[in-house]
């Protein structure tokens, strides 16, 4: 099973895309993006797959994935929990051609590089930042940009014990490359069995 490229909805900018999604369920859809994706689960529970990792998720789940990182969420079948999430897509070009090379941007640069394996933030982080996430979708463009920069600054300064790398494999812009092929068999198994309790993957 190969991940497919999913483009963000149009008209969610400028500067970056943000939308507040509310839906009956979150369906398994193994995909990747050409941009970074920052997702906060406001209300939902199920399973989250990022790269070669598979874990349960709940409200407060906050994950950053880089370009080309295959991932999906799949909400629990039959759950009566409201499925609500705030999703942000952004590109390195937002910061200009040379800004990320500046020593003052080292923490942000490290954050973006770590996103190549998927990065999970502790619930304490998502709780602190929830008010910023909630106001993003309805702010005017420049105010939204300022709020987003505040979010990225807070995430880049998050201490090591409050963030976890998710995948053992680092992904770049092409998740269909030879280096990514070993996880395809695992991904197919997970798609067919994600509603079951899986402790050891034998694919």
C-alpha positions in Angstrom: 0.0 0.0 0.0 1.5 3.3 -1.1 0.6 6.5 0.6 -1.1 9.1 -1.6 -0.4 12.8 -1.8 -3.2 14.8 -0.2 -3.4 18.6 -0.9 -4.9 20.9 1.7 -8.2 22.6 1.0 -7.9 25.8 -1.0 -8.6 29.2 0.5 -7.3 28.6 3.9 -4.4 31.1 3.8 -2.6 33.4 3.4 0.8 32.4 4.7 -0.3 28.9 5.7 -3.5 26.8 5.8 -5.5 26.3 8.9 -8.9 24.8 9.4 -11.1 23.6 12.2 -12.5 20.1 11.2 -15.6 18.6 12.8 -16.8 15.3 11.4 -18.7 12.1 12.2 -15.5 10.0 12.1 -11.9 10.1 11.1 -11.3 7.5 8.4 -8.1 5.6 7.7 -6.4 7.3 4.8 -2.7 6.6 4.4 -1.3 9.8 2.9 1.4 12.4 3.0 1.7 16.1 2.2 4.3 18.3 0.6 4.1 20.7 3.5 4.5 20.4 7.3 1.3 19.4 9.2 0.6 20.3 12.8 -2.5 18.6 14.1 -4.3 19.1 17.5 -7.0 16.6 18.3 -9.7 18.7 20.2 -12.1 15.7 20.6 -11.7 12.2 19.3 -10.1 8.9 20.1 -8.7 6.1 18.0 -5.4 5.1 16.5 -2.7 7.3 15.0 -0.1 6.0 12.4 3.0 8.0 11.6 5.8 6.4 9.6 6.4 3.0 11.1 4.7 3.8 14.5 1.2 3.0 15.6 -0.3 4.3 18.9 -3.7 5.2 20.3 -4.7 8.9 20.5 -7.2 10.9 22.5 -8.2 14.5 23.0 -5.2 16.7 23.4 -3.0 14.7 20.9 -0.6 17.2 19.3 1.6 16.0 16.5 3.9 17.6 13.9 4.8 15.7 10.8 7.2 16.9 8.0 6.8 16.8 4.3 6.6 13.3 2.9 5.9 11.6 6.2 3.1 9.1 5.6 0.4 9.2 8.4 -3.2 8.8 9.2 -5.7 8.9 12.1 -8.5 6.5 12.4 -11.2 7.1 15.0 -12.5 4.3 17.1 -15.4 2.4 15.4 -18.7 3.0 17.2 -17.3 5.8 19.4 -19.8 8.5 20.4 -17.0 11.0 20.9 -17.2 14.1 18.8 -14.4 14.1 16.2 -12.8 17.5 16.2 -9.4 18.7 15.2 -7.4 21.8 14.2 -5.0 21.2 11.3 -2.3 23.5 10.1 -0.2 23.1 6.9 2.8 25.3 6.3 6.0 25.5 4.3 9.6 26.3 5.1 9.4 29.1 2.6 7.2 31.0 5.0 10.4 31.9 6.9 12.3 33.2 3.8 15.3 31.7 2.0 18.0 32.4 4.6 16.2 32.9 8.0 16.4 29.3 9.1 20.2 29.4 8.8 20.5 32.2 11.4 21.8 30.9 14.8 18.8 32.6 16.5 16.5 30.2 14.5 18.4 27.0 15.6 15.6 25.8 17.9 13.0 26.1 15.1 15.3 24.5 12.6 15.8 21.5 14.9 12.1 21.2 15.4 11.4 21.1 11.7 14.2 18.6 11.1 12.8 16.3 13.9 9.4 16.4 12.1 10.8 14.1 9.5 10.1 11.3 12.0 6.9 12.8 13.4 6.9 14.6 16.7 4.4 14.0 19.5 4.1 16.7 22.2 3.0 15.9 25.8 -0.6 16.7 26.9 0.8 19.5 29.1 2.0 21.2 26.0 -1.3 20.9 24.1 -3.2 22.2 27.2 -1.0 25.3 27.4 -1.4 26.0 23.7 -5.1 25.1 23.2 -6.3 28.7 23.4 -4.0 29.7 20.6 -5.1 26.9 18.4 -8.8 27.6 19.0 -8.5 31.2 17.9 -6.3 30.6 14.8 -9.1 29.7 12.4 -11.1 32.9 12.9 -8.4 35.5 13.2 -7.5 38.0 10.5 -4.5 37.2 8.4 -1.8 39.2 10.2 -3.1 38.3 13.6 -3.2 34.7 12.6 0.4 34.8 11.4 1.4 36.3 14.8 -0.4 33.6 16.7 1.1 30.9 14.6 4.6 32.3 15.2 3.9 32.3 18.9 2.9 28.6 18.6 6.0 27.6 16.7 8.2 29.5 19.2 6.6 27.6 22.1 6.9 24.2 20.3 10.5 24.8 19.4 11.4 25.7 23.0 9.5 22.6 24.4 12.0 20.6 26.6 13.0 17.1 25.5 10.9 15.4 28.1 7.7 16.9 26.6 8.2 15.7 23.1 8.7 12.2 21.5 9.9 11.1 18.1 7.3 8.7 16.6 8.9 6.9 13.7 12.2 5.0 13.6 12.4 5.9 9.9 13.2 9.5 8.8 11.2 10.6 5.8 11.9 13.2 3.2 9.9 14.6 0.4 9.3 11.2 -1.3 7.6 8.5 1.0 7.5 6.1 -2.0 11.3 5.9 -2.1 13.2 2.7 -1.6 14.1 3.7 2.0 10.4 3.9 2.9 9.4 0.6 1.3 9.8 -1.6 4.5 6.9 0.0 6.2 4.4 -0.6 3.3 3.7 -4.2 4.4 3.2 -3.1 8.0 0.9 -0.3 6.8 -1.3 -2.7 4.8 -1.6 -4.9 7.8 -2.6 -2.0 10.0 -5.2 -0.7 7.6 -6.9 -4.1 7.6 -6.6 -4.5 11.4 -6.6 -1.1 13.0 -9.9 -1.7 14.8 -8.3 -4.6 16.7 -5.9 -4.4 19.6 -2.4 -4.8 18.1 0.4 -5.3 20.5 3.1 -6.9 18.2 2.9 -6.3 14.4 3.5 -9.4 12.4 3.1 -8.4 8.8 
